[in-house]
Amino acid sequence: MESSKLLSVPFLILCPNTKNRSSIHDCIFFFLFQRQETTQLGNVSSSERVEVEEKVVSPKSVDNRALRRSSSSNNANSPRYMYGYVLNRQRQDERLKRGGKQKSVVILSYFPFSSVFRPLLQILGPLFFDIGKRALEQIASCVSAWPSPVPGKLMELP
């Protein structure tokens, strides 16, 4: 029987902060999820749902464009949960102190569109790991041009 460990993965968030986090940590969002003990290397994806406060982070901590985008969705009718879709890349390298390294890419959304975000993450993650920030910017630009989803309607995305 495999044991599990509780893993805390920090990443930057440009909108609401979580409960029990304050002051300087307003921009850091923490996921806690179960990870199975395994020696599997490569890309591993998972998703998680967490509750969020309806409070916007301090303008001192993020640039104005990001703050305007996040505050537009941060009203009384906004969802209480954020959904995170995570792709982890694990590489073994005996030259490193811990015997390897791990990188993660996270997509955050107020909506549980796993059938969109999981495949997107499978494309986005490896491109970001191999090419860097430029790949992330290009994909974000394409995604921002997508039409809004309509319940019950099948969409074709580029």
N, C-alpha and C positions, 0 to 999 in steps of 0.2 A: 504494500500500500504506500502511495506517495504522500509525503508530507507537504504542507503548504506554508508559505511565509507571507506576512503582510508587508507589502512593498509600498513605499511612499515615493511618488514621482512628481517633482516640482516642474512647473512650466509657466510661462508668462501668459497672463490673461489681460485683455484690455477693457473689460467691462466689470460686472459686479464682483465684489469680493465675497469670500465665504464667511460664514459665521465663525466665531472664535479666532479670527485673524484680524490684526489691527495694525495701526501706524505704518511702519516701514514695509510691512509684508502685504500691503493692500494689493499689490500687483502680482503676487505669487499665489497660485492656486494649487492645492494639493489633492491628488487622487490617492485613495487608498484602495487597493484591490488585492485579491488573492492571486498569488502566482505559484504554480506548481514547481516543485524542485525538479529540474530537468537539465540535462546537458545539451539540449537542442540549441543549435546555433542557426543563424540566419534571421529572416524576418518573421516576427510573431505579431499578430494583431489582436486587439481586444477592445471592448467598449465598456463604458461605465456611465451611470447617471448619478448626479449629485445635486443637492439642494443649494440654492444661492439666495443671498439677500438681494433686496431691490435697491441697492445703494451703489452709486457710481464712484470709481476710484478718484483720488485727488488729481486735479489737472496738473499738478507739479510732477506727477509720476509718469504721465503718458503724453504723447504729442496731441495737439488739438484735433487733427483729422480723425484719429482713432477714438478720441473722446466723443466727438460729434456722432460718429457711427454707432457707438455703443449706447449713448444716451437716448438716441431716437428709438431704440427698442426697450428702453428701461422705464416704462411707465406702469401705472397701476394694473394694466391688463397683461403685463409681460409674464411669461411662464415662470414657475418657481424652480424649475430644474434646468440644468445644462447637461447636455449629453456630450461625452468625450469619446472620440474614436482614436485609438492609439496604435501606432506601428512601431515596434521595437526592432532594432537591428543589433544582433549580438555577434561579435567577432572574437575569436580566440587568438591571442598573441602572447606567447610566452615571454617576450621581451618586456612587456608591461608589468608593472608592480602587482596588479591584481590578476594577471594571467589573461586579460582580455579587456574589451571595452563594449559599452552599450550606448546607443543613441536612440532617441525617440522623436517621433513626429506626432503631434496631436492636433486633431480638428475638433473645435468646440462649436456646439450649436444649441440653440434653444429648442430645436425640434428633433425628434427621433427618426431621422431619415437615414436609417442604417443601410438601406438598399442603394443609396446614392453615395454616402460617405465612405463606406467600407471599400467599394471598388475604386473610388477616387483616391483613397489613402494608399491602396496597393500600387497606384501609378505615381502619386505624389511622393511617397516616402523614399523609394529608391532613387528617384530623380533628385530629390533634395540631398540625400546622402552622397550621391556621386557628383552632382554639379554645384549644389549650394544654394544660396539665397536667391540667385537669379532665377532658378527653376521655380522656386516657391512664388516669387513675384509674378512670373508669367502665368502660372496656373491660377493664382488668385485673380489675376486680371480676366482670364477666360471665364472663371466661375462667376465673377461679379456681373458678367453680361448675360448669364442664363436667365430665362424668364422665371417668374414666381410659380411655384407648384400649384396645381389645381387638384383638389381631392377627386379621386376616381378617374382622372385623365392621365393617359400614358404620355410620357414626354420623351422626345428624342434629344439627347444632348450631344454636343460635338465631341 
